[in-house]
């Protein structure tokens, strides 16, 4: 039994490291009690996975008998193939980052709409002087739902892209 668990962990070590190390940042921030940094850490998980994946690629490149050299063995341009793989990782990181920018904007707007809905209508703040907002305002609730839906969609796209790329890289590395 222990041998099987050890074999499973060894075979999936690359994915295990990314899945454990990236969320560990959030756990550390949770223990420290920094609520704003926790939200930022959760939002940055897909980007962090892309950077961990790039580190795995670059770590394998320095090995003269690395997994990528074995994977591209039949090619006449192994070095170029490895370079293209690293550049594809950069493209994946850019796509994930662009989605992250948009999803972060929607996350902030969702939170702002939630604050506007729960604000006490009896004491208007500076932002409410021109347009009073009540807690039952359906427009604010619609805006909040819209931003939450768009945030969820964009964050899901980021996770799918980052994990798909990590799984392909992990598959190449585990076939070593």
C-alpha positions in Angstrom: 0.0 0.0 0.0 2.7 2.5 1.0 4.7 1.5 -2.1 1.7 2.3 -4.3 1.2 5.7 -2.7 4.9 6.5 -3.1 4.7 5.4 -6.7 1.7 7.6 -7.3 3.3 10.6 -5.7 6.5 10.1 -7.6 4.7 9.8 -10.9 2.6 12.9 -10.2 5.2 14.9 -8.3 5.2 17.8 -10.8 1.4 18.4 -10.5 1.6 17.8 -6.7 4.2 20.6 -6.3 2.1 23.1 -8.2 -1.1 22.1 -6.5 0.4 22.3 -3.0 2.8 25.2 -3.3 0.6 27.7 -5.1 -2.3 27.6 -2.6 0.1 27.5 0.3 0.6 31.2 -0.3 -3.1 31.7 0.5 -2.8 29.6 3.6 0.1 31.7 4.9 -1.9 34.9 4.3 -4.9 33.4 6.0 -2.9 32.5 9.1 -1.5 36.1 9.1 -5.1 37.5 8.9 -4.5 39.7 5.8 -8.0 39.6 4.2 -7.2 41.8 1.2 -4.1 39.8 0.4 -6.1 36.6 0.6 -8.4 37.8 -2.2 -5.4 38.8 -4.3 -3.7 35.4 -3.7 -6.8 33.5 -4.7 -7.2 35.6 -7.9 -3.5 35.0 -8.8 -3.6 31.2 -8.6 -3.9 30.6 -12.4 -1.1 33.0 -13.1 1.1 31.4 -10.4 0.4 28.0 -12.0 1.7 29.4 -15.3 4.9 30.6 -13.7 5.4 27.3 -11.9 5.0 25.5 -15.2 7.6 27.8 -16.8 10.0 27.0 -14.0 9.5 23.3 -14.6 10.3 23.8 -18.3 13.4 25.8 -17.6 14.4 23.4 -14.9 14.3 20.5 -17.3 16.2 22.5 -20.0 19.3 22.6 -17.9 19.4 18.8 -17.7 21.2 17.4 -20.8 19.1 14.2 -20.7 15.9 16.0 -19.7 12.4 14.9 -20.5 11.9 17.5 -23.2 14.9 16.2 -25.1 13.5 12.7 -24.9 10.0 13.9 -25.9 11.4 15.7 -29.0 13.9 13.0 -29.8 12.7 12.4 -33.3 13.0 16.1 -34.3 16.0 17.5 -36.1 15.7 20.7 -34.1 15.3 19.7 -30.4 16.6 23.0 -29.0 14.1 25.0 -31.1 11.3 22.7 -30.1 12.1 23.3 -26.4 12.4 27.0 -27.1 9.0 27.0 -28.8 7.5 25.1 -25.8 8.9 27.8 -23.4 7.5 30.5 -25.6 4.1 28.8 -25.7 4.2 28.9 -22.0 4.8 32.7 -22.2 1.8 33.0 -24.5 -0.4 30.9 -22.1 0.8 33.2 -19.3 -0.1 36.3 -21.3 -3.6 35.0 -22.1 -4.2 34.0 -18.5 -2.9 37.4 -17.4 -5.3 39.2 -19.7 -8.2 37.2 -18.4 -7.0 37.9 -14.9 -7.1 41.6 -15.4 -10.7 41.4 -16.6 -11.8 39.0 -13.9 -10.2 41.1 -11.2 -12.1 44.2 -12.5 -15.3 42.2 -12.3 -14.4 40.9 -8.8 -13.9 44.4 -7.5 -17.1 45.7 -9.1 -19.0 42.8 -7.6 -17.6 43.6 -4.2 -18.3 47.3 -4.6 -21.9 46.5 -5.7 -22.3 44.4 -2.6 -21.1 47.2 -0.4 -23.5 49.6 -2.1 -26.4 47.2 -1.5 -25.6 46.8 2.2 -24.9 50.4 3.0 -27.3 52.1 5.4 -29.7 54.2 3.3 -30.4 56.4 6.3 -27.0 58.0 6.3 -25.8 58.7 2.8 -22.1 58.9 2.2 -20.3 61.3 -0.1 -20.8 58.9 -3.1 -24.6 58.9 -2.4 -25.2 62.6 -2.4 -26.3 62.9 -6.0 -28.0 59.5 -6.3 -29.4 57.9 -3.1 -29.1 54.1 -3.2 -31.3 51.9 -1.1 -30.6 48.4 0.1 -33.4 47.0 -2.0 -32.4 48.6 -5.3 -32.8 45.9 -8.0 -30.4 47.6 -10.4 -27.5 47.2 -7.9 -28.4 43.6 -7.4 -28.5 43.0 -11.2 -25.1 44.7 -11.6 -23.8 42.6 -8.8 -25.0 39.3 -10.4 -23.6 40.4 -13.8 -20.2 41.1 -12.4 -20.2 37.8 -10.3 -21.1 35.8 -13.4 -18.5 37.4 -15.6 -15.8 37.1 -12.9 -16.7 33.4 -12.5 -16.6 32.7 -16.2 -13.2 34.5 -16.7 -11.7 32.9 -13.6 -12.9 29.5 -14.8 -11.3 30.1 -18.2 -8.0 31.0 -16.5 -8.0 27.9 -14.4 -8.9 25.6 -17.3 -6.1 27.0 -19.5 -3.5 27.0 -16.7 -4.3 23.5 -15.5 -4.5 22.1 -19.1 -1.0 23.5 -19.9 0.4 22.2 -16.6 -1.0 18.8 -17.2 0.6 18.6 -20.7 4.0 19.7 -19.3 3.6 17.3 -16.4 2.8 14.5 -18.8 6.0 15.2 -20.8 8.1 15.4 -17.6 6.6 12.2 -16.1 7.4 10.2 -19.2 11.1 10.8 -18.4 
